[in-house]
Amino acid sequence: MRLGPVQLNPRKGQSQLGLELSTDTRSLPVLDQRNRRVRFHSLTVRQVLNSPVTTGMGFWSLNPYIGCEFGCTYCYARKTHEWAVDRNSRQLNAQGAESPWSAFEHEILAKTGAPEVLLRTLDPAKLKGELLVIGTATDPYQPAERTLLVTRRVLEALLRFQDLKLGIITKSPLVTRDLDLLTRIAKRHDLTVNISIASMDAGLLRTLEARSPAPHARIRALARLTRAGIRAGVMIAPIIPGITDRWASLAAVMEAARGAGAKFAHGFPLRLGPAARKGFLPVLERKFPELVERYRRQYGPKLNAGKAYQAALKRRLQSLREAFGLSV
């Protein structure tokens, strides 16, 4: 269903704050319910922009959805969803959610008022030329977006501004639905679209990302974007030690990206925070038991794989970029 055009105008001089949810813990309106055991709930928000100070990242971010249907085992955003679900656990559990953990994939919270809130709170001067990225925690073009159109309406809101530095991260070919908007945005802003893809091996991705789009569908979407004049490339992420970090695996992604007209390729290794450990390590033990001891040595209790591994991976990526004529 279309939620209607944006009617509000931006107000000058308003500051931007980190994400703050304002919800009625007794009831969240159910927007849609699918046969695949997924429900989409409307979530009221007062703020949609996350500042670098709030997130610890070097850019601003905006996520139209909390929760994601793609079910990636390594996803770090499940904890972000869990606290929002906890605030509404009575209603969600009564409707059949298995747990806050599984609710990440089955109880999607849509910030349906995000475009209007963005228009009220976005002050370009506060960004100071810093990047604003859409889709840093959950995919802005996951299946819910086909009917809820929250991401599209956010893009429509951004057309009211100009000279922003914008980025989009997505695994989904659905991004090409908005080519009309993206080409207009690219004329008013500095726009970059990152197609996230960890491997060209469809079978492997199905193990790691239960319901994400096939890799070749993502590459076709990348080609459509670049043919339309959008600056787009691949984000090879996460790069999983011993599984997707081989030279041939990374080269396959870059070769496909170059063929699709990609302007850049970048990537980063798997980070094992609490949520990623809970989702990914059981898969590692079942599917890649020979790597379990390596992960114990390489990660231990740490978030990252270690400086030596990261440095070696950085060199490998740079060598491959040079071989395929891609920038960072």
VEXVEXLO-632752 format. One record per residue (C-alpha): x, y, z; residue number from 0; residue in three letters; chain. Coordinates in Angstrom, 1 decimal. Each point is the difference from the previous one (the first is absolute). Example, Ala and Ser with C-alpha at 12.3 -4.5 7.8 and 13.67 -1.06 7.14 Angstrom:
BEGIN
+--------+--------+--------+-----+---------+--------+
:      x :      y :      z : num : residuo : cadena :
+--------+--------+--------+-----+---------+--------+
:   12.3 :   -4.5 :    7.8 :   0 :     Ala :      A :
:    1.4 :    3.4 :   -0.7 :   1 :     Ser :      A :
+--------+--------+--------+-----+---------+--------+
end
This chain:
BEGIN
+--------+--------+--------+-----+---------+--------+
:      x :      y :      z : num : residuo : cadena :
+--------+--------+--------+-----+---------+--------+
:    0.0 :    0.0 :    0.0 :   0 :     Met :      A :
:    1.2 :    3.5 :   -0.7 :   1 :     Arg :      A :
:    0.1 :    2.2 :    3.1 :   2 :     Leu :      A :
:   -0.5 :    3.3 :   -1.9 :   3 :     Gly :      A :
:    2.2 :    2.9 :   -1.0 :   4 :     Pro :      A :
:    2.0 :    2.0 :    2.4 :   5 :     Val :      A :
:   -1.8 :    3.2 :    0.9 :   6 :     Gln :      A :
:    2.3 :    1.6 :    2.6 :   7 :     Leu :      A :
:    2.7 :    2.6 :   -0.7 :   8 :     Asn :      A :
:    3.5 :    0.0 :    1.7 :   9 :     Pro :      A :
:    0.5 :    2.4 :    2.8 :  10 :     Arg :      A :
:    3.3 :    1.8 :    0.3 :  11 :     Lys :      A :
:    2.1 :    0.2 :    3.2 :  12 :     Gly :      A :
:   -1.1 :   -3.3 :    1.5 :  13 :     Gln :      A :
:    2.7 :   -2.3 :    1.3 :  14 :     Ser :      A :
:    0.4 :   -3.7 :   -0.8 :  15 :     Gln :      A :
:    0.1 :   -2.6 :    2.7 :  16 :     Leu :      A :
:    0.7 :   -3.7 :    0.2 :  17 :     Gly :      A :
:   -2.8 :   -2.5 :   -0.5 :  18 :     Leu :      A :
:   -2.7 :    0.2 :    2.6 :  19 :     Glu :      A :
:   -3.1 :   -2.1 :   -0.2 :  20 :     Leu :      A :
:   -3.4 :    1.0 :    1.3 :  21 :     Ser :      A :
:   -2.3 :   -3.0 :    0.1 :  22 :     Thr :      A :
:   -3.2 :   -1.1 :    1.6 :  23 :     Asp :      A :
:    1.1 :   -3.2 :    1.7 :  24 :     Thr :      A :
:   -3.6 :   -1.2 :    0.0 :  25 :     Arg :      A :
:   -0.6 :    0.0 :   -3.7 :  26 :     Ser :      A :
:    1.9 :    0.2 :   -3.3 :  27 :     Leu :      A :
:   -2.2 :    0.2 :   -3.1 :  28 :     Pro :      A :
:    0.4 :   -3.0 :   -2.3 :  29 :     Val :      A :
:    0.6 :    1.3 :   -3.5 :  30 :     Leu :      A :
:    0.2 :   -3.3 :   -1.8 :  31 :     Asp :      A :
:    0.3 :   -3.7 :    0.7 :  32 :     Gln :      A :
:    1.5 :   -2.6 :   -2.4 :  33 :     Arg :      A :
:   -0.3 :   -3.7 :   -0.4 :  34 :     Asn :      A :
:    3.7 :   -0.3 :    0.7 :  35 :     Arg :      A :
:   -0.7 :    0.8 :    3.7 :  36 :     Arg :      A :
:    1.1 :    3.6 :   -0.3 :  37 :     Val :      A :
:   -1.9 :    3.0 :    1.4 :  38 :     Arg :      A :
:    0.7 :    3.7 :   -0.6 :  39 :     Phe :      A :
:   -0.8 :    2.4 :    2.8 :  40 :     His :      A :
:   -0.2 :    3.8 :   -0.2 :  41 :     Ser :      A :
:    2.4 :    1.6 :    2.5 :  42 :     Leu :      A :
:   -0.3 :    3.6 :    1.1 :  43 :     Thr :      A :
:    3.3 :    1.9 :    0.1 :  44 :     Val :      A :
:    1.0 :    3.4 :    1.1 :  45 :     Arg :      A :
:    3.5 :   -0.1 :   -1.5 :  46 :     Gln :      A :
:    1.4 :   -1.9 :   -3.0 :  47 :     Val :      A :
:    3.5 :    1.3 :   -0.4 :  48 :     Leu :      A :
:    2.9 :   -1.6 :    2.0 :  49 :     Asn :      A :
:    3.0 :    2.2 :    0.4 :  50 :     Ser :      A :
:    3.6 :   -1.2 :   -0.1 :  51 :     Pro :      A :
:    0.2 :    0.7 :    3.7 :  52 :     Val :      A :
:   -3.0 :   -2.3 :    0.7 :  53 :     Thr :      A :
:    1.2 :   -2.9 :   -2.1 :  54 :     Thr :      A :
:    3.8 :    0.3 :    0.2 :  55 :     Gly :      A :
:    0.2 :   -0.1 :   -3.8 :  56 :     Met :      A :
:    1.5 :    2.7 :   -2.1 :  57 :     Gly :      A :
:   -3.3 :    0.9 :   -1.7 :  58 :     Phe :      A :
:   -3.7 :    0.7 :    0.6 :  59 :     Trp :      A :
:   -2.4 :   -2.8 :   -0.5 :  60 :     Ser :      A :
:   -3.7 :   -0.6 :   -0.6 :  61 :     Leu :      A :
:   -1.8 :   -3.4 :    0.1 :  62 :     Asn :      A :
:   -3.6 :   -0.1 :   -1.2 :  63 :     Pro :      A :
:   -0.6 :   -3.4 :    1.6 :  64 :     Tyr :      A :
:    0.9 :   -1.8 :    3.3 :  65 :     Ile :      A :
:    0.3 :   -3.7 :   -0.8 :  66 :     Gly :      A :
:    0.7 :   -1.7 :   -3.3 :  67 :     Cys :      A :
:   -1.4 :   -3.0 :   -1.8 :  68 :     Glu :      A :
:    3.3 :   -1.0 :   -1.7 :  69 :     Phe :      A :
:    1.1 :   -1.9 :    3.1 :  70 :     Gly :      A :
:    3.8 :    0.4 :   -0.3 :  71 :     Cys :      A :
:    1.7 :   -2.1 :    2.6 :  72 :     Thr :      A :
:    2.8 :    2.6 :    0.6 :  73 :     Tyr :      A :
:   -2.4 :    3.0 :    0.4 :  74 :     Cys :      A :
:    1.1 :    2.3 :    2.9 :  75 :     Tyr :      A :
:   -3.4 :    1.9 :    0.0 :  76 :     Ala :      A :
:   -2.0 :   -2.6 :    1.8 :  77 :     Arg :      A :
:    0.7 :    1.6 :    3.4 :  78 :     Lys :      A :
:   -1.2 :    3.4 :   -1.4 :  79 :     Thr :      A :
:   -3.3 :   -1.7 :   -0.8 :  80 :     His :      A :
:   -0.2 :   -2.0 :    3.2 :  81 :     Glu :      A :
:   -0.3 :    3.0 :    2.4 :  82 :     Trp :      A :
:   -2.8 :    1.4 :   -2.2 :  83 :     Ala :      A :
:   -1.8 :   -3.3 :    0.0 :  84 :     Val :      A :
:    0.5 :   -0.3 :    3.8 :  85 :     Asp :      A :
:   -1.9 :    3.2 :    0.4 :  86 :     Arg :      A :
:   -2.9 :   -1.6 :   -1.9 :  87 :     Asn :      A :
:    0.5 :   -3.6 :    1.0 :  88 :     Ser :      A :
:   -3.5 :   -0.5 :    1.4 :  89 :     Arg :      A :
:   -1.7 :    0.8 :   -3.2 :  90 :     Gln :      A :
:    2.5 :   -1.7 :   -2.3 :  91 :     Leu :      A :
:    0.2 :   -3.2 :    2.1 :  92 :     Asn :      A :
:   -3.8 :   -0.1 :    0.1 :  93 :     Ala :      A :
:    0.0 :    0.1 :   -3.8 :  94 :     Gln :      A :
:    2.3 :   -3.0 :   -0.2 :  95 :     Gly :      A :
:    3.6 :    1.3 :   -0.1 :  96 :     Ala :      A :
:    2.4 :   -2.9 :    1.0 :  97 :     Glu :      A :
:    2.4 :    2.3 :    1.9 :  98 :     Ser :      A :
:    1.5 :    3.5 :   -0.3 :  99 :     Pro :      A :
:    2.9 :   -1.7 :   -1.8 : 100 :     Trp :      A :
:   -2.2 :   -1.6 :   -2.7 : 101 :     Ser :      A :
:   -2.2 :    3.1 :    0.0 : 102 :     Ala :      A :
:    2.8 :    1.8 :   -1.9 : 103 :     Phe :      A :
:   -1.0 :   -1.9 :   -3.1 : 104 :     Glu :      A :
:   -3.7 :   -0.5 :    0.6 : 105 :     His :      A :
:   -1.2 :    3.2 :    1.7 : 106 :     Glu :      A :
:    1.2 :    2.9 :   -2.2 : 107 :     Ile :      A :
:   -0.4 :    3.5 :    1.5 : 108 :     Leu :      A :
:   -0.5 :    2.6 :   -2.7 : 109 :     Ala :      A :
:    0.6 :    3.7 :    0.7 : 110 :     Lys :      A :
:   -2.9 :    1.0 :   -2.1 : 111 :     Thr :      A :
:    0.2 :    3.7 :    1.1 : 112 :     Gly :      A :
:    3.7 :    0.2 :   -0.7 : 113 :     Ala :      A :
:   -0.3 :    2.2 :   -3.1 : 114 :     Pro :      A :
:   -2.0 :    2.6 :    1.9 : 115 :     Glu :      A :
:    2.3 :   -0.1 :    3.0 : 116 :     Val :      A :
:    3.0 :    0.4 :   -2.3 : 117 :     Leu :      A :
:   -1.5 :    3.1 :   -1.6 : 118 :     Leu :      A :
:   -0.5 :    1.5 :    3.5 : 119 :     Arg :      A :
:    3.4 :   -0.9 :    1.4 : 120 :     Thr :      A :
:    2.5 :    0.0 :   -2.9 : 121 :     Leu :      A :
:    2.2 :    3.1 :    0.2 : 122 :     Asp :      A :
:    2.7 :   -0.3 :   -2.7 : 123 :     Pro :      A :
:    2.3 :    2.4 :    2.0 : 124 :     Ala :      A :
:    0.1 :   -2.5 :    2.8 : 125 :     Lys :      A :
:    1.5 :   -2.7 :   -2.3 : 126 :     Leu :      A :
:    2.9 :    2.3 :   -0.9 : 127 :     Lys :      A :
:    0.5 :   -1.9 :   -3.3 : 128 :     Gly :      A :
:    0.2 :   -3.4 :    1.7 : 129 :     Glu :      A :
:   -1.4 :   -3.0 :   -1.6 : 130 :     Leu :      A :
:   -3.6 :   -1.1 :    0.7 : 131 :     Leu :      A :
:   -0.5 :   -3.8 :   -0.6 : 132 :     Val :      A :
:   -3.3 :   -1.7 :   -0.4 : 133 :     Ile :      A :
:    0.0 :   -3.7 :    1.0 : 134 :     Gly :      A :
:    2.9 :   -0.4 :    2.4 : 135 :     Thr :      A :
:   -1.8 :   -2.4 :    2.4 : 136 :     Ala :      A :
:   -2.9 :   -1.6 :   -2.0 : 137 :     Thr :      A :
:   -0.6 :   -0.1 :   -3.7 : 138 :     Asp :      A :
:   -2.1 :    2.9 :   -1.2 : 139 :     Pro :      A :
:   -1.2 :   -2.1 :   -3.0 : 140 :     Tyr :      A :
:   -1.0 :   -3.2 :    1.8 : 141 :     Gln :      A :
:   -3.3 :   -1.5 :   -1.2 : 142 :     Pro :      A :
:   -2.1 :    2.2 :    2.2 : 143 :     Ala :      A :
:    1.0 :    3.0 :   -2.0 : 144 :     Glu :      A :
:   -1.9 :   -1.3 :   -3.1 : 145 :     Arg :      A :
:   -3.3 :    1.0 :    1.6 : 146 :     Thr :      A :
:    0.9 :    2.3 :    2.9 : 147 :     Leu :      A :
:    2.2 :    2.4 :   -2.0 : 148 :     Leu :      A :
:    1.7 :    1.5 :    3.0 : 149 :     Val :      A :
:    3.4 :    0.2 :   -1.7 : 150 :     Thr :      A :
:   -1.5 :    1.5 :   -3.2 : 151 :     Arg :      A :
:   -1.8 :    2.7 :    2.0 : 152 :     Arg :      A :
:    3.3 :    0.7 :    1.9 : 153 :     Val :      A :
:    1.6 :    0.6 :   -3.4 : 154 :     Leu :      A :
:   -2.9 :    2.2 :   -1.1 : 155 :     Glu :      A :
:    0.6 :    2.1 :    3.2 : 156 :     Ala :      A :
:    3.7 :    0.3 :   -0.8 : 157 :     Leu :      A :
:   -0.9 :    1.6 :   -3.3 : 158 :     Leu :      A :
:   -1.2 :    3.0 :    2.0 : 159 :     Arg :      A :
:    3.7 :    0.7 :    0.8 : 160 :     Phe :      A :
:    3.2 :    0.3 :   -2.0 : 161 :     Gln :      A :
:    3.7 :   -0.4 :    0.2 : 162 :     Asp :      A :
:    0.0 :   -2.8 :    2.5 : 163 :     Leu :      A :
:    2.4 :   -2.9 :   -0.1 : 164 :     Lys :      A :
:   -2.2 :   -3.2 :    0.0 : 165 :     Leu :      A :
:    0.7 :   -3.7 :   -0.1 : 166 :     Gly :      A :
:   -2.3 :   -3.0 :   -0.2 : 167 :     Ile :      A :
:    0.9 :   -3.6 :    1.0 : 168 :     Ile :      A :
:   -2.1 :   -2.9 :   -1.1 : 169 :     Thr :      A :
:    0.1 :   -3.7 :   -1.1 : 170 :     Lys :      A :
:   -3.3 :    0.4 :   -1.9 : 171 :     Ser :      A :
:   -0.7 :    0.4 :   -3.7 : 172 :     Pro :      A :
:   -3.1 :    1.9 :    1.1 : 173 :     Leu :      A :
:    2.2 :    3.1 :    0.1 : 174 :     Val :      A :
:   -0.4 :    0.3 :   -3.8 : 175 :     Thr :      A :
:   -3.7 :    0.6 :    0.5 : 176 :     Arg :      A :
:    1.0 :    3.5 :    1.1 : 177 :     Asp :      A :
:    2.3 :    0.8 :   -2.9 : 178 :     Leu :      A :
:   -2.3 :    3.0 :   -0.9 : 179 :     Asp :      A :
:    0.6 :    1.5 :    3.5 : 180 :     Leu :      A :
:    3.6 :   -1.0 :    0.2 : 181 :     Leu :      A :
:    0.9 :    1.7 :   -3.3 : 182 :     Thr :      A :
:   -1.7 :    3.2 :    1.2 : 183 :     Arg :      A :
:    1.7 :   -0.2 :    3.4 : 184 :     Ile :      A :
:    3.4 :   -0.5 :   -1.7 : 185 :     Ala :      A :
:   -0.5 :    3.4 :   -1.7 : 186 :     Lys :      A :
:   -0.7 :    1.8 :    3.3 : 187 :     Arg :      A :
:    2.3 :   -2.0 :    2.3 : 188 :     His :      A :
:    3.3 :   -1.9 :    0.0 : 189 :     Asp :      A :
:   -1.5 :   -3.6 :   -0.1 : 190 :     Leu :      A :
:    1.7 :   -3.4 :    0.3 : 191 :     Thr :      A :
:   -1.8 :   -3.3 :    0.0 : 192 :     Val :      A :
:    1.8 :   -3.0 :    1.5 : 193 :     Asn :      A :
:   -1.2 :   -3.5 :   -1.0 : 194 :     Ile :      A :
:    0.9 :   -2.2 :    2.9 : 195 :     Ser :      A :
:    1.2 :   -3.5 :   -1.1 : 196 :     Ile :      A :
:    2.2 :   -2.4 :    1.9 : 197 :     Ala :      A :
:    0.4 :   -2.7 :   -2.7 : 198 :     Ser :      A :
:   -1.0 :   -0.9 :   -3.5 : 199 :     Met :      A :
:   -0.7 :   -3.6 :    1.3 : 200 :     Asp :      A :
:   -3.8 :   -0.2 :    0.2 : 201 :     Ala :      A :
:    0.0 :   -3.2 :    2.0 : 202 :     Gly :      A :
:    2.5 :    1.4 :    2.6 : 203 :     Leu :      A :
:   -2.0 :    3.2 :    0.3 : 204 :     Leu :      A :
:   -3.2 :   -2.0 :    0.7 : 205 :     Arg :      A :
:    1.9 :   -1.6 :    3.0 : 206 :     Thr :      A :
:    1.1 :    3.4 :    1.3 : 207 :     Leu :      A :
:   -3.0 :    2.1 :   -1.0 : 208 :     Glu :      A :
:   -3.1 :   -2.1 :    0.1 : 209 :     Ala :      A :
:   -2.3 :    2.2 :   -2.1 : 210 :     Arg :      A :
:    2.2 :    2.6 :   -1.7 : 211 :     Ser :      A :
:   -0.2 :    0.6 :   -3.8 : 212 :     Pro :      A :
:    2.2 :   -2.1 :   -2.2 : 213 :     Ala :      A :
:    3.5 :    1.5 :   -0.8 : 214 :     Pro :      A :
:   -0.6 :    0.2 :   -3.8 : 215 :     His :      A :
:   -3.3 :    1.9 :    0.6 : 216 :     Ala :      A :
:    2.0 :    2.5 :    2.0 : 217 :     Arg :      A :
:    2.6 :    0.3 :   -2.8 : 218 :     Ile :      A :
:   -2.8 :    0.6 :   -2.5 : 219 :     Arg :      A :
:   -1.4 :    2.8 :    2.3 : 220 :     Ala :      A :
:    3.5 :    1.5 :    0.1 : 221 :     Leu :      A :
:    0.1 :    0.0 :   -3.8 : 222 :     Ala :      A :
:   -3.3 :    1.8 :   -0.2 : 223 :     Arg :      A :
:    1.2 :    2.6 :    2.5 : 224 :     Leu :      A :
:    3.2 :    0.7 :   -1.9 : 225 :     Thr :      A :
:   -1.7 :    0.1 :   -3.4 : 226 :     Arg :      A :
:   -2.3 :    2.7 :    1.5 : 227 :     Ala :      A :
:    3.0 :    2.1 :    0.9 : 228 :     Gly :      A :
:   -0.1 :   -0.7 :    3.8 : 229 :     Ile :      A :
:    3.3 :   -0.3 :    1.7 : 230 :     Arg :      A :
:   -0.1 :   -3.6 :    1.3 : 231 :     Ala :      A :
:    2.2 :   -2.8 :    1.0 : 232 :     Gly :      A :
:    0.4 :   -3.0 :    2.3 : 233 :     Val :      A :
:    0.4 :   -0.3 :    3.7 : 234 :     Met :      A :
:    1.5 :   -3.4 :    0.6 : 235 :     Ile :      A :
:   -1.2 :   -0.5 :    3.5 : 236 :     Ala :      A :
:    0.5 :   -1.7 :    2.3 : 237 :     Pro :      A :
:    3.1 :   -1.8 :   -1.3 : 238 :     Ile :      A :
:    0.0 :   -3.2 :    2.1 : 239 :     Ile :      A :
:    3.4 :   -1.5 :    0.9 : 240 :     Pro :      A :
:    0.5 :   -3.4 :   -1.6 : 241 :     Gly :      A :
:   -3.3 :    0.1 :   -1.9 : 242 :     Ile :      A :
:   -0.3 :    3.1 :   -2.3 : 243 :     Thr :      A :
:    3.5 :    1.5 :    0.4 : 244 :     Asp :      A :
:    1.8 :   -2.1 :   -2.6 : 245 :     Arg :      A :
:    1.6 :    1.8 :   -3.0 : 246 :     Trp :      A :
:   -2.3 :   -1.8 :   -2.4 : 247 :     Ala :      A :
:   -3.2 :    0.8 :    1.9 : 248 :     Ser :      A :
:    0.8 :    3.7 :    0.3 : 249 :     Leu :      A :
:    1.2 :    0.1 :   -3.6 : 250 :     Ala :      A :
:   -3.3 :   -1.5 :   -1.2 : 251 :     Ala :      A :
:   -2.0 :    2.9 :    1.7 : 252 :     Val :      A :
:    2.3 :    2.6 :   -1.5 : 253 :     Met :      A :
:   -0.1 :   -1.5 :   -3.4 : 254 :     Glu :      A :
:   -3.8 :    0.0 :    0.0 : 255 :     Ala :      A :
:   -0.1 :    3.5 :    1.4 : 256 :     Ala :      A :
:    2.4 :    1.3 :   -2.7 : 257 :     Arg :      A :
:   -2.2 :   -1.6 :   -2.7 : 258 :     Gly :      A :
:   -3.0 :    1.8 :    1.5 : 259 :     Ala :      A :
:    1.8 :    3.3 :   -0.3 : 260 :     Gly :      A :
:    0.8 :    0.4 :    3.7 : 261 :     Ala :      A :
:    2.1 :    3.1 :    0.9 : 262 :     Lys :      A :
:    1.4 :   -1.4 :    3.2 : 263 :     Phe :      A :
:    0.3 :   -3.0 :    2.3 : 264 :     Ala :      A :
:    0.7 :   -0.1 :    3.7 : 265 :     His :      A :
:   -0.4 :   -2.4 :    2.8 : 266 :     Gly :      A :
:    0.6 :   -0.9 :    3.6 : 267 :     Phe :      A :
:    0.5 :   -3.1 :    2.1 : 268 :     Pro :      A :
:   -2.6 :   -1.7 :    2.2 : 269 :     Leu :      A :
:   -0.5 :    1.6 :    3.4 : 270 :     Arg :      A :
:   -1.1 :   -2.3 :    2.7 : 271 :     Leu :      A :
:   -2.1 :    2.0 :    2.5 : 272 :     Gly :      A :
:   -2.5 :   -1.8 :    2.3 : 273 :     Pro :      A :
:   -2.7 :   -0.1 :   -2.6 : 274 :     Ala :      A :
:    2.3 :   -1.3 :   -2.8 : 275 :     Ala :      A :
:    1.4 :   -2.6 :    2.3 : 276 :     Arg :      A :
:   -3.5 :   -1.3 :    0.9 : 277 :     Lys :      A :
:   -1.0 :   -0.2 :   -3.6 : 278 :     Gly :      A :
:    3.2 :   -0.9 :   -1.9 : 279 :     Phe :      A :
:    2.0 :   -2.3 :    2.3 : 280 :     Leu :      A :
:   -2.6 :   -2.8 :    0.1 : 281 :     Pro :      A :
:    0.0 :    0.0 :   -3.8 : 282 :     Val :      A :
:    3.8 :   -0.1 :    0.0 : 283 :     Leu :      A :
:   -0.1 :   -3.1 :    2.3 : 284 :     Glu :      A :
:   -2.6 :   -1.8 :   -2.2 : 285 :     Arg :      A :
:    1.3 :    0.9 :   -3.5 : 286 :     Lys :      A :
:    3.7 :    0.8 :    0.5 : 287 :     Phe :      A :
:    1.1 :   -2.0 :    3.0 : 288 :     Pro :      A :
:    3.6 :    0.0 :   -1.3 : 289 :     Glu :      A :
:    0.1 :    3.8 :    0.6 : 290 :     Leu :      A :
:   -1.2 :    0.1 :    3.6 : 291 :     Val :      A :
:    3.4 :   -0.3 :    1.6 : 292 :     Glu :      A :
:    1.4 :    2.7 :   -2.3 : 293 :     Arg :      A :
:   -2.8 :    2.4 :    1.0 : 294 :     Tyr :      A :
:    0.7 :   -0.7 :    3.7 : 295 :     Arg :      A :
:    3.7 :    0.9 :   -0.5 : 296 :     Arg :      A :
:   -0.6 :    2.9 :   -2.4 : 297 :     Gln :      A :
:   -3.0 :    1.7 :    1.7 : 298 :     Tyr :      A :
:   -0.1 :   -1.4 :    3.5 : 299 :     Gly :      A :
:   -2.4 :    2.4 :    1.9 : 300 :     Pro :      A :
:    1.0 :    2.9 :   -2.2 : 301 :     Lys :      A :
:   -2.2 :    1.9 :   -2.5 : 302 :     Leu :      A :
:    2.6 :   -0.1 :   -2.9 : 303 :     Asn :      A :
:    2.1 :   -2.6 :   -1.5 : 304 :     Ala :      A :
:    3.3 :    1.6 :    0.9 : 305 :     Gly :      A :
:    2.3 :    2.7 :   -1.5 : 306 :     Lys :      A :
:    2.1 :   -2.4 :   -2.0 : 307 :     Ala :      A :
:   -3.0 :   -1.6 :   -1.7 : 308 :     Tyr :      A :
:   -1.6 :    3.4 :   -0.7 : 309 :     Gln :      A :
:    3.3 :    1.3 :   -1.5 : 310 :     Ala :      A :
:    0.4 :   -3.0 :   -2.3 : 311 :     Ala :      A :
:   -3.6 :    0.2 :   -1.1 : 312 :     Leu :      A :
:    0.4 :    3.7 :   -0.7 : 313 :     Lys :      A :
:    3.0 :   -0.8 :   -2.3 : 314 :     Arg :      A :
:   -1.9 :   -2.7 :   -1.8 : 315 :     Arg :      A :
:   -3.0 :    2.3 :   -0.7 : 316 :     Leu :      A :
:    2.3 :    2.8 :   -1.2 : 317 :     Gln :      A :
:    1.8 :   -2.4 :   -2.4 : 318 :     Ser :      A :
:   -3.3 :   -1.2 :   -1.3 : 319 :     Leu :      A :
:   -1.3 :    3.5 :   -0.5 : 320 :     Arg :      A :
:    3.1 :    0.9 :   -2.0 : 321 :     Glu :      A :
:   -0.4 :   -3.2 :   -2.1 : 322 :     Ala :      A :
:   -3.6 :    0.8 :   -0.8 : 323 :     Phe :      A :
:    0.3 :    3.8 :   -0.3 : 324 :     Gly :      A :
:   -2.3 :    0.8 :    2.9 : 325 :     Leu :      A :
:    0.4 :    2.8 :    2.5 : 326 :     Ser :      A :
:   -0.7 :   -0.1 :    3.7 : 327 :     Val :      A :
+--------+--------+--------+-----+---------+--------+
end
